[in-house]
Amino acid sequence: MTIDGSGRGRLTWERRDVNRTQSRDVRVSDAGIAELRDVLARMDFVNSSEQYQTKEDHSNLGETAIRVDQGGSSREVVFNYTKHRDADALGRFLRGIANREMHVTEIEVAVQHQPLETPAAIATLAGEFKAGRLADTASLLPLLKSIVDDASLPVITRNRAGELAAKIREHVDEQKRSGKTKGR
C-alpha cells in the first residue's frame, strides 16, 4: 500500500483463492494522516536507525514493511514482531487501512453481484470493527449509508449496515470527546 501526504494511495493485495492481484484506490482521512504524521514524528522515523524487530522471530505473523520518503530522505524497516509501542501502532494502523479496504471490496462485489451474500459481508466487517482490526473507520459511513438506503438489498443487510454505522459514529464521537483521533 502506498499513501501520499494528502491521504490518497493505492492498495494491492493477493488472495489465496483468487489467481490475480487485486488493487484499489485508498483514501485516508485528514485525521488519519495527522495520526500517521504524529507517530512518525514521535519515532523520528526517517532520521532514526533503530531496528524495531525483536530478537524473537514471529514470522508466522507475516512481515510489516514500512517505507517513508520525506524531504529527499527515505527509510524502510521490516519486522514481524516488535515491542516498540509506536512501531506497533504504526503497523496496526496501516494493516487496519488495508483490512478496511479489502472488506469494502468484498462488500462492493457482493452488493453488485451477490446481494444474498451481503449480510455475511457486513457481519464480517462488524466483527473486524469490534476486534479493532480496522482503521480510519469514519470513512466507512458513506458506504454504509448507501447500503442502508438501497431497497434492492435484503432487509437484514440494511439493518446490519445501520447498526454498524451507529457503532462507528458512537466510536468517532467518543474519540472526539476524549481528544483522540486514533485509527479505529
N, C-alpha and C positions, 0 to 999 in steps of 0.2 A: 504494500500500500504506500502510496506517496500522497503527501498533503503539503500544499504550499502555505505561505503565511496568511493568505486570505481565507483558508479553510477549504479550498477546493482541492480535489485529488482524484485518485483512481485506485481502486482495489482490484486485484487479480488473484484468483484462487482456483484450486482444483479440488474436485470431489472424487472420492474413490469410485463411486458408481457412475460417473459421467466421464467419458473419454476425451473431453475437450476442456480447455481452460475457459473459465468464466471471468468476466470483468464488468465493472460498473463504475460510474462516476460517484464520488463521495463528497459530501458536504458536511463540514464540522462547523458548529455554531460559533459565534464570536466568543461566547463563554467557554466553549471547549478549547478554542485556540488560546484564550487567555490562560486557561489551566495548563495547557501544554507548555506555553512560554514560561509560566511560573515555575513549573517543575524543572524545566531545562535550565533556567536561571539559577535556581537553588543548587542544582548539581554542577553548575558552571561546565556544562556538558562538553561544549566544543573545546574549551581550554584545558579540561581535565585529562589526565592519563589513567584515571582509576579504572580498573577492570572490575566488573560487577559480578562475575561468575564466582560462586562459592567453590570451595575445594571439593564438595560433593558433586558428583555427576548425576543429574536427573534428566538424562536425555529422553526418557520416556515422556517427559512433559513437552517435548518439542523445543525448538530454539526460538528465541526472540532476538531479532537483529534490528538495531536502531541506528539510523544514519541521519545526521543533521548537517546541512550545508547552510552556513551563515556568514555573511560578510566576507566571502572569499576563503573562509576556513571550513573544513569539514572533519567529521569524526564519525566512525562507525564502531559499535560494540555488538558482540554477540554473546548471549548467555542462555542457559537453560534453567538455571535456578539462581536466585540472588536473595541475599538478606538485606540488601541496600534498600531502604524504605522508598526513596524517590525513584530509583530504577525500577523497582517492582510496581510502583504506582503508574509510572510511565508505560511500562509493558502492559499492565492490566487495562489502562485507558485505550491504548491502541488496539489491543485484542477486542475490547468492548465495541469499538467502532467497527472493526471487521465483522464481529459476530452480528451486530445490528444490521449491517448491510447485507450479509448473507441471508439472514432471516427475512429481510424485506424482499429480497429477490424471490425467495420461495413463496412468500405471500402474494407477490405480484403475479407470479406464474399461476398460482392456484386460483386467484381471482379471475384471471383471464381465461384459463383453460380447464380448470378442475374445481369449480365452485364448491363441490361437496367435500373437498379436502381443506377448505378454508377454516372450519372450526378447529381442526387439529393444528394447523399452521399458527393460528392466533394463540391457541393454548400453549404451544411450544414457545412462542415469543414471550408470553406472560410468565412462563416458568423461568426463562432466561432473565427476565427483568427481576423477578423475585429473588433469584440466585445471585444477582449483582453482576451478571456477565455481559451486560450491555452498557454502553457509554453514550453520553450526549443524547439521552432518551427523549428530550423535548422535541427533537426533530422527527420523532415518530408520530406526533399528534396530527399533522395534516393527513397522513396515510390512514390513520385510524378513523379520523372524521369521515374521510371519503368512503371507508368501508361501512361505517355506521349509516351513512346516507344512501348506500347502494341497495335499493329494494330488490335487486336481482339475486342478492346473496342470501343464504339461509339466515333465518332469524337468530339462531344460536351464534352464528359468526358475528352478526351485527351487535348482539348483546355482549359477547366476549370482547369485541373491539371497544365498545363503550366503557366496559368495566376497566379494561387495561388503560384506556385514555384517562379515566378518572384517577387511577392509581398514579399514573405518571404525573398528572397535574398536581396531585397532592404532594408527591415527592419533590417536584420542582418548586412548589410554594414553600415547602419545608426548608429546602436549601436556601431560598431567598431570605426567609425569616432568620435563619441561622448565619447568614452571610457567607455560605459556602457555595461554590459553583462546581463541585466535584461531579465527575463523569456521569454516573447513573442517573 
